[in-house]
């Protein structure tokens, strides 16, 4: 019998970020973006079933069988926690684990721009952290809540699927509610959260119309609301939110979004070359009056230009962030060029590290962009 806790412990020992279980294959780790097979026998269907039952119990396993997808959290003896998704592929059980670090990282640990810290001082409105799956959205949100927790006496309520970072109360009072365990779904949790006297609300993901609608309403009522979306930049984020709504309601939601949205942080993870680990590169949109007018008047295509021309306010596009991280010696030149929006321009911009004695400051890099 395959011991899932032993596999997870091996993942921690090897500093892996993910573990994948597929029937008919040995367990696979992901470390610094690379997939590594463990030297174990292939997992059987019965073993995969036992793994899920051991983590969620028979009742929730019935829910998994019915829905064929289940999100939950798990932990091992040393206290390390995992975000887990059990699903079905080729009519067999498959399980994906994401390691959740025990400590909440700070914004400095993550090398996020100073403007991100300033967003934690906002009294109200909607702040979105976006990116593809595994881009560190939850880590960045936890770091932002950590700043608020240290500096302010606030009541913070989070709705997560599942709870990832366990945030201890410092100055703030924090309630973390897990979807499926503490409330049935995001919509139900949001429907009742305004009666629970929150100052700040964190919604793990705006994944459907009902959740999106309640999230924006919460921001409209004077709360500071943080949430995430699986989008890669600010313009796509705004379009995605509007497109969730029926055509007849889209003009109304443009107006609501223009009034409530405060910022969009869209991040992508790059492998570090100075030490093991990953670092985020970010596009940042701040909702100035110009940005709000673009949203209200359905001129979303102008958002990238607003970001490009508003650097002095703290906005930045992804290529600026990539150039910054390269200039600090954090990321590889080839990856920086290949993953930029304009590889030809980036290739000319980035001076090879061995050709200069002193690395250019980010300001020098961005001034020529």
Beta strands, then each sheet from edge to edge (+ up, - down):
strand 1: 18-22
strand 2: 28-31
strand 3: 34-37
strand 4: 69-75
strand 5: 81-89
strand 6: 92-100
strand 7: 125-130
strand 8: 155-160
strand 9: 173-178
strand 10: 200-203
strand 11: 224-229
strand 12: 261-271
strand 13: 278-286
sheet 1: 3+ 2- 1+ 6- 5+ 4-
sheet 2: 9+ 8+ 10+ 11+ 7+ 12+ 13-
end
